[in-house]
Amino acid sequence: MKRRVYFIEGDGIGREVWAAGRPVLDRAVELAFGDGRGFEWVELLAGKKAFEATGSYLPQETLDTLKTADLAMKGPLETPVGKGFRSLNVTMRQTLDLFACIRPIQYFKGIESPVKHPERVNMVIFRENTEDVYAGIEWQAGSPEARKLISFLRDEMGANVDEQSGIGIKPMTAKGSKRLIRKAIQFALDQRRESVTMAHKGNIMKFTEGAFRNWGYELAAEEFSGVVVREGEECCPPGRVVLQDRIADAMFQEVLIRPEKYDVIATPNLNGDYLSDALAAQVGGLGLAPGVNMSSDLAFFEPTHGTAPTIEGKDLANPGSLILSGALMLEHVGWNEAARKIRSAVELAISEGRVTVDLAGQMAKAKQVGCAEFGQILLANLEKV
């Protein structure tokens, strides 16, 4: 009846959102079932807390433990811009083969969004998580490695590359693309969604993002014949899914002016990062945007916001993203009633206008509360919903 969950507290506001959020997850399970089931929380170290304790930002013990796990959660981890160590998030995704980043984007009634009809947004983003420019294959301008690669590209391949360039490689494979698109299609079939849209920039990057699109259509023909149909084909008896594609820049326009036309979106890594954050802004911001990174064995749930160092320790953070990521975890293990209670508790808090600063700034009559108080409000609301 107990499910072990390994958790990483995270940097910046990580400690605050965990303190506010974890009791909400535990109480939701207790109220929903009352049969002794729950989570056994086991802390692992990563980020600044790990460095202070072990001298490493990502201890091997943490990675080794996660390689044997099936459930984990984490707070935000710091990534310096333009200097310092590479992203710990990217390192874990690649080391643990967390190939699918899944982010559901849905509106909560009461949020005053910058768009006219945020209630029409109900999408799930499937972002490829291990390839593309996020693979981290790059060299600084003027470095010996950059000069060597540029020399090869100019002299051997005839490429027009400035000698002073910083340079990076964008690897994308059929294996990586197909397994991501397969997961998106299977989700759409399981959840009775109508369409899967591949968002790519294949008109320019023909052999990487264009290949992502082509591999997706190949996969549908090979593995989903009869249940997935291509856009424009005769459609659509119940239970079938339409597979279509859009150029990435056009897709940003589409989700703004016709969001109701899209259900599940499958994208390469960088496009998915941009698109999921932009969609979150349409429904209230990253403070209410949950996420999960998945391998074949491990589901690693996390808030989609950063460490927010400017508000660290000020009781201003929104724990909603972490709590809603926990609701995703509850659904993942089949504890759906507890997940429903959490979402209802969040929506009740919003309808009453008692929210953290990021949401209060978007609501005309809201009462701003702190991170800790918002957690207490949700705990109280769980008793009502």
PLY file of the C-alpha trace (Angstrom):
ply
format ascii 1.0
element vertex 385
property float x
property float y
property float z
element edge 384
property int vertex1
property int vertex2
end_header
0.00 0.00 0.00
3.01 2.29 0.21
4.75 3.50 -2.95
8.36 4.62 -2.60
9.08 8.02 -4.16
12.62 9.35 -4.36
12.69 13.14 -4.18
15.19 15.93 -4.76
14.42 19.14 -2.91
16.03 21.41 -5.50
17.66 24.84 -5.45
16.26 28.33 -4.92
12.60 28.10 -4.01
12.75 24.29 -4.00
12.71 23.99 -0.20
9.71 26.31 0.11
7.52 24.63 -2.50
8.32 21.18 -1.07
7.42 22.27 2.46
4.08 23.62 1.23
3.36 20.89 -1.29
4.25 17.50 0.12
1.66 17.59 2.94
-1.03 18.30 0.32
-0.11 15.16 -1.63
-0.08 12.99 1.48
-3.38 14.35 2.79
-5.12 13.96 -0.56
-4.28 10.24 -0.58
-5.39 9.82 3.03
-8.75 11.53 2.41
-9.41 9.83 -0.91
-8.85 6.27 0.31
-8.29 5.96 4.05
-6.96 2.44 3.63
-3.33 2.93 4.60
-1.95 3.57 1.16
0.46 6.45 0.68
3.98 7.44 -0.29
7.28 6.57 1.33
9.43 9.62 0.64
13.20 9.04 0.32
15.43 12.06 -0.25
18.26 12.07 -2.78
20.84 14.83 -3.17
21.40 17.01 -6.23
22.21 20.67 -6.81
23.68 23.03 -4.23
22.55 20.90 -1.30
24.45 17.96 -2.77
27.56 20.05 -3.41
27.63 21.29 0.18
27.31 17.73 1.51
29.44 15.76 -0.96
31.42 18.16 -3.17
29.42 17.05 -6.22
26.36 18.71 -7.75
25.10 15.34 -8.96
26.48 12.46 -6.86
26.85 9.08 -8.52
24.85 7.56 -5.67
21.85 9.66 -6.72
22.11 8.52 -10.33
22.62 4.88 -9.35
19.54 4.95 -7.12
17.37 6.58 -9.78
18.42 3.93 -12.31
16.59 1.36 -10.17
13.55 3.54 -9.35
10.11 3.75 -10.90
8.85 6.95 -9.20
10.68 10.19 -8.41
10.00 13.89 -7.94
12.27 16.90 -7.91
12.26 20.61 -7.33
13.96 23.10 -9.66
17.74 22.89 -10.08
19.96 25.84 -10.92
21.61 26.11 -14.36
24.04 29.03 -14.81
23.64 31.02 -18.05
26.72 31.12 -20.28
29.13 29.75 -17.68
29.68 27.09 -15.06
28.41 23.51 -15.04
26.04 22.12 -17.64
22.38 21.72 -16.79
21.78 19.09 -14.13
18.30 18.58 -15.55
19.68 17.77 -19.01
22.35 15.51 -17.51
19.74 13.49 -15.63
17.48 13.26 -18.67
20.30 11.87 -20.79
21.87 9.63 -18.15
18.52 8.13 -17.13
17.19 8.14 -20.73
14.16 10.24 -19.76
13.21 10.58 -23.40
9.69 12.02 -23.02
8.91 15.31 -21.31
5.13 15.44 -20.92
3.36 18.64 -19.96
-0.44 18.91 -19.79
-1.69 22.48 -20.25
-5.20 23.21 -19.02
-7.03 26.28 -17.76
-8.21 26.70 -14.17
-11.43 28.68 -13.90
-10.89 32.05 -12.26
-7.49 32.91 -13.69
-7.56 36.16 -15.67
-5.45 35.17 -18.66
-3.84 37.55 -21.19
-5.82 35.77 -23.96
-9.56 36.02 -24.57
-10.45 32.34 -24.32
-7.98 30.45 -22.14
-10.67 27.84 -21.43
-10.17 26.55 -24.99
-6.63 25.41 -24.14
-6.57 21.71 -23.27
-3.38 20.22 -24.72
-0.67 17.78 -23.74
2.85 18.47 -25.00
5.15 15.52 -25.67
8.67 16.92 -25.98
11.60 14.76 -27.07
14.02 15.06 -24.19
17.46 13.67 -25.04
18.44 14.89 -28.52
18.39 18.14 -30.56
20.54 21.08 -29.42
19.91 20.04 -25.80
22.29 17.12 -26.32
24.95 19.62 -25.23
27.43 18.99 -28.06
28.92 22.47 -28.42
32.20 24.36 -28.16
33.06 27.92 -27.24
34.11 30.35 -29.97
37.89 30.39 -30.36
38.43 27.11 -28.50
40.71 24.47 -30.05
37.72 22.15 -30.45
35.65 24.79 -32.24
38.54 25.71 -34.55
39.15 22.04 -35.40
35.52 21.35 -36.22
35.10 24.56 -38.20
38.23 23.78 -40.19
36.81 20.37 -41.08
33.45 21.82 -42.05
35.03 24.49 -44.23
37.81 22.46 -45.82
36.26 19.02 -46.12
32.53 19.71 -46.33
32.48 23.08 -48.08
30.35 24.70 -45.37
30.25 28.47 -44.98
31.08 28.80 -41.26
32.78 31.85 -39.78
36.07 30.93 -38.13
35.11 32.87 -35.01
31.86 31.00 -34.43
30.84 29.18 -31.34
29.50 25.92 -32.71
27.05 23.22 -31.71
25.68 20.00 -33.18
21.98 19.11 -33.47
21.66 15.30 -33.44
18.25 13.74 -34.10
17.63 10.06 -34.70
14.81 7.92 -36.01
14.90 5.95 -32.75
14.60 9.04 -30.56
11.91 10.66 -32.67
9.81 7.55 -33.15
9.71 6.51 -29.52
8.54 10.01 -28.54
5.87 10.15 -31.25
4.81 6.57 -30.43
4.20 7.60 -26.81
2.18 10.64 -27.92
0.02 8.58 -30.28
-0.60 5.87 -27.70
-1.59 8.51 -25.15
-4.04 10.04 -27.62
-5.60 6.64 -28.31
-5.82 5.74 -24.61
-7.32 9.10 -23.65
-9.67 9.27 -26.66
-8.05 12.43 -27.97
-8.79 13.38 -31.57
-5.41 14.43 -32.93
-1.63 14.38 -32.59
0.23 17.30 -34.16
3.96 17.17 -34.90
5.38 20.71 -34.53
8.71 21.10 -36.34
10.85 23.47 -38.41
11.39 20.97 -41.20
11.02 23.53 -43.96
14.46 24.88 -42.96
16.15 22.04 -41.04
15.16 19.36 -43.51
17.33 16.49 -42.30
16.74 16.91 -38.56
13.32 18.43 -37.87
12.07 17.51 -41.33
13.17 13.97 -40.59
11.29 14.10 -37.25
8.11 14.73 -39.24
8.82 12.02 -41.80
9.73 9.46 -39.14
6.44 10.21 -37.41
4.41 9.42 -40.50
6.51 6.29 -41.07
5.82 5.14 -37.52
2.07 5.67 -37.91
2.01 3.58 -41.08
4.17 0.82 -39.58
2.59 0.47 -36.14
-0.80 2.19 -36.09
-2.32 1.38 -39.46
-6.09 1.57 -39.31
-6.24 3.45 -36.01
-4.18 6.54 -36.95
-5.02 8.40 -40.14
-3.09 11.19 -41.80
-4.67 14.63 -42.01
-6.76 14.86 -45.17
-7.50 11.16 -45.38
-11.03 9.90 -44.93
-11.77 10.30 -41.26
-12.73 9.62 -38.61
-14.65 6.69 -37.05
-14.71 6.64 -33.25
-11.44 5.58 -31.68
-9.20 6.81 -34.47
-6.65 9.61 -34.19
-5.61 12.13 -36.84
-1.85 12.59 -37.24
-0.88 15.97 -38.68
2.06 18.37 -38.69
2.60 22.12 -38.47
5.64 24.35 -38.97
6.75 25.46 -35.51
6.36 29.22 -35.99
2.88 28.72 -37.45
2.07 26.47 -34.51
2.63 29.33 -32.08
-0.01 31.31 -33.97
-2.37 28.34 -34.07
-2.33 27.75 -30.30
-3.15 31.42 -29.76
-6.03 31.82 -32.20
-7.35 28.24 -32.58
-6.29 26.30 -29.47
-9.44 24.18 -29.51
-8.20 22.52 -32.73
-5.28 20.80 -31.00
-5.13 17.95 -28.49
-1.70 16.29 -28.28
1.46 17.94 -29.64
4.69 16.04 -30.32
7.84 18.10 -30.82
11.62 17.98 -30.94
13.38 19.13 -27.79
13.85 22.88 -28.28
10.45 23.50 -29.87
8.79 21.68 -26.99
10.55 23.84 -24.43
9.37 27.04 -26.10
5.86 25.85 -26.86
5.03 24.36 -23.46
6.10 27.54 -21.64
4.18 29.76 -24.05
1.04 27.68 -23.60
1.43 27.80 -19.83
1.42 31.60 -20.06
-1.93 31.46 -21.85
-3.56 29.74 -18.87
-1.90 31.56 -15.98
1.83 30.88 -16.03
4.37 28.30 -14.96
3.19 28.42 -11.36
0.35 26.04 -12.33
2.17 24.02 -15.01
3.01 20.42 -14.05
5.38 18.09 -15.84
6.92 14.63 -15.93
10.01 13.21 -17.61
9.72 9.52 -18.48
11.94 6.65 -19.52
10.74 3.12 -20.18
10.99 2.46 -16.42
11.11 5.74 -14.48
8.52 8.50 -14.18
10.26 11.61 -12.81
7.77 14.36 -11.91
8.80 18.00 -11.55
7.50 21.59 -11.56
8.21 23.35 -14.83
9.41 26.65 -13.34
12.98 27.55 -12.40
14.72 28.23 -9.12
13.51 31.88 -8.96
16.51 33.12 -6.94
15.14 36.67 -6.66
12.28 35.47 -4.43
14.09 32.66 -2.61
13.31 32.72 1.12
10.64 35.43 0.76
7.58 33.15 0.96
6.44 34.32 -2.49
6.77 31.14 -4.53
3.80 29.28 -5.97
3.86 25.58 -4.95
1.08 24.82 -7.45
3.31 23.43 -10.18
4.92 20.92 -7.81
1.56 19.97 -6.29
-0.05 19.47 -9.69
2.97 17.44 -10.79
2.19 15.30 -7.75
-1.38 14.96 -9.05
0.07 13.62 -12.30
2.02 11.09 -10.25
-1.15 10.04 -8.46
-2.82 9.40 -11.80
0.26 7.53 -13.00
-0.08 5.03 -10.12
-3.86 4.82 -10.56
-4.86 6.87 -7.51
-7.17 9.05 -9.58
-9.54 10.16 -6.82
-6.67 11.75 -4.88
-5.55 13.57 -8.02
-9.10 14.83 -8.58
-9.25 16.18 -5.03
-6.00 18.12 -5.53
-7.17 19.76 -8.74
-10.50 20.64 -7.15
-8.71 22.14 -4.13
-6.54 24.29 -6.41
-9.54 25.45 -8.43
-11.44 26.33 -5.23
-8.54 28.45 -4.00
-8.44 30.29 -7.31
-12.21 30.82 -7.37
-11.97 32.36 -3.89
-9.12 34.62 -5.05
-6.61 33.43 -2.45
-3.46 32.92 -4.50
0.27 33.59 -4.61
1.76 36.73 -6.08
2.25 35.39 -9.63
-1.48 34.70 -9.93
-2.67 37.65 -7.85
-1.10 40.00 -10.38
-3.46 38.58 -13.02
-6.64 38.68 -10.94
-8.44 41.95 -10.22
-9.85 41.06 -6.79
-7.38 38.49 -5.54
-5.96 38.34 -2.04
-2.23 37.63 -2.19
-1.02 34.90 0.15
2.40 33.40 0.72
3.73 30.05 -0.36
3.21 28.43 3.03
-0.30 29.85 3.44
-1.30 28.69 -0.03
-0.32 25.18 0.99
-2.47 25.50 4.12
-5.40 26.76 2.03
-5.15 23.70 -0.21
-5.01 21.40 2.81
-8.22 22.99 4.11
-9.86 22.79 0.69
-9.14 19.07 0.44
-11.61 18.59 3.27
-14.33 20.35 1.23
-14.01 18.81 -2.22
0 1
1 2
2 3
3 4
4 5
5 6
6 7
7 8
8 9
9 10
10 11
11 12
12 13
13 14
14 15
15 16
16 17
17 18
18 19
19 20
20 21
21 22
22 23
23 24
24 25
25 26
26 27
27 28
28 29
29 30
30 31
31 32
32 33
33 34
34 35
35 36
36 37
37 38
38 39
39 40
40 41
41 42
42 43
43 44
44 45
45 46
46 47
47 48
48 49
49 50
50 51
51 52
52 53
53 54
54 55
55 56
56 57
57 58
58 59
59 60
60 61
61 62
62 63
63 64
64 65
65 66
66 67
67 68
68 69
69 70
70 71
71 72
72 73
73 74
74 75
75 76
76 77
77 78
78 79
79 80
80 81
81 82
82 83
83 84
84 85
85 86
86 87
87 88
88 89
89 90
90 91
91 92
92 93
93 94
94 95
95 96
96 97
97 98
98 99
99 100
100 101
101 102
102 103
103 104
104 105
105 106
106 107
107 108
108 109
109 110
110 111
111 112
112 113
113 114
114 115
115 116
116 117
117 118
118 119
119 120
120 121
121 122
122 123
123 124
124 125
125 126
126 127
127 128
128 129
129 130
130 131
131 132
132 133
133 134
134 135
135 136
136 137
137 138
138 139
139 140
140 141
141 142
142 143
143 144
144 145
145 146
146 147
147 148
148 149
149 150
150 151
151 152
152 153
153 154
154 155
155 156
156 157
157 158
158 159
159 160
160 161
161 162
162 163
163 164
164 165
165 166
166 167
167 168
168 169
169 170
170 171
171 172
172 173
173 174
174 175
175 176
176 177
177 178
178 179
179 180
180 181
181 182
182 183
183 184
184 185
185 186
186 187
187 188
188 189
189 190
190 191
191 192
192 193
193 194
194 195
195 196
196 197
197 198
198 199
199 200
200 201
201 202
202 203
203 204
204 205
205 206
206 207
207 208
208 209
209 210
210 211
211 212
212 213
213 214
214 215
215 216
216 217
217 218
218 219
219 220
220 221
221 222
222 223
223 224
224 225
225 226
226 227
227 228
228 229
229 230
230 231
231 232
232 233
233 234
234 235
235 236
236 237
237 238
238 239
239 240
240 241
241 242
242 243
243 244
244 245
245 246
246 247
247 248
248 249
249 250
250 251
251 252
252 253
253 254
254 255
255 256
256 257
257 258
258 259
259 260
260 261
261 262
262 263
263 264
264 265
265 266
266 267
267 268
268 269
269 270
270 271
271 272
272 273
273 274
274 275
275 276
276 277
277 278
278 279
279 280
280 281
281 282
282 283
283 284
284 285
285 286
286 287
287 288
288 289
289 290
290 291
291 292
292 293
293 294
294 295
295 296
296 297
297 298
298 299
299 300
300 301
301 302
302 303
303 304
304 305
305 306
306 307
307 308
308 309
309 310
310 311
311 312
312 313
313 314
314 315
315 316
316 317
317 318
318 319
319 320
320 321
321 322
322 323
323 324
324 325
325 326
326 327
327 328
328 329
329 330
330 331
331 332
332 333
333 334
334 335
335 336
336 337
337 338
338 339
339 340
340 341
341 342
342 343
343 344
344 345
345 346
346 347
347 348
348 349
349 350
350 351
351 352
352 353
353 354
354 355
355 356
356 357
357 358
358 359
359 360
360 361
361 362
362 363
363 364
364 365
365 366
366 367
367 368
368 369
369 370
370 371
371 372
372 373
373 374
374 375
375 376
376 377
377 378
378 379
379 380
380 381
381 382
382 383
383 384
